[in-house]
Amino acid sequence: MFGEKVTPELWEAMQEFDRRFPDSCVPLEMIPSSETVEGLLMNIQKCFDANKDLLPELYNWKLDGTVWY
């Protein structure tokens, strides 16, 4: 679980993510605890640049039910 504090900059990026990708979200409970705010912001920006939710790929999430987040 993401152990960092949600900064105003991260909150803003998460809001923009929700606007751009209404069928997705930034699930903080699935972000590795070792991730930093800066790293998460970079990955959110990668999604914006690609105009696609890349978070599952970037964090290698297993969405087949074999891992609990």
N, C-alpha and C positions, 0 to 999 in steps of 0.2 A: 504494500500500500504506500502510495506517495506520502513521504514524510515531511515534505516542505510546506511552508505556509503559502497560502494563496495570496499573492501580491496583487496590487491594483492592476499592474500590467498583465499578469496572467489572467485575472478575472476578465479584463477587457478582451483578451485574445480568445478566451473561452466563449464569451458572448458573441464575438464575431464568428467563431467556429459554428455555433448554433444557428446563426443567421445564414451562413453559407451552406451548411450541410444539415438541413432540418431533420433528416432521418438518422442522424448520428449525434454523438455528444463526446465530450472529453471525460471519460470515466476515470476519475482520479483513483478509485479503488483498484484499478487495473494497471496503473502506472507503477513501475518498479520503485521500491523504496529508495534505491540508490540514485534515482533520477533527480536532477536539480531543476529548479525553476527555469534556468537558462536553457537547459537541454530540452525541456518540455516546450518552451517557447520556440526553440529552433525547429522542433518537429511539427508543431502547429503551423509554423511558417512554411515548411515544406508542403504541408497539405494545401495551404492557400496557393502556393506557387504552382502546384500540380492540379489545382481545382478538383481535388479528390481527397477523401478521408483515407490517409495512408497510415494512421496510427496502428491499426491491427498488424500491418506489415512491419512497420518500424519497430514495434515492441514485441513482435513475434508471438502475438496472443494466440492461444489455442482455444478456438470457439466451438470445439466439438464435444464439450462436456467432460473432457478428461482432466481439466484443471479448474480448480475453484479459485476465484479471485476475491 
